[in-house]
Amino acid sequence: MFLVPAQGRQVADPDRGDHLPAEGREVEFTQYWQRRVADGDVVVGQIPAAEPFAKKKG
């Protein structure tokens, strides 16, 4: 599941030992993350679309 911290929040990621980045991250939806969603600390987001490869001029 892709989660993003709520505005102004910094949320610990216990599996990685750091904080959930502002742009979000794919995480395993455990009870920990279920509680963070229920408390409003994080929101379910969309995985950013990969940018297409730039064509080389030539």
Sequence and secondary structure as in RCSB ss.txt:
>XXXX:A:sequence
MFLVPAQGRQVADPDRGDHLPAEGREVEFTQYWQRRVADGDVVVGQIPAAEPFAKKKG
>XXXX:A:secstr
 EEEE TT   EETTTTEE  TT EE    HHHHHHHHHTSEEE              
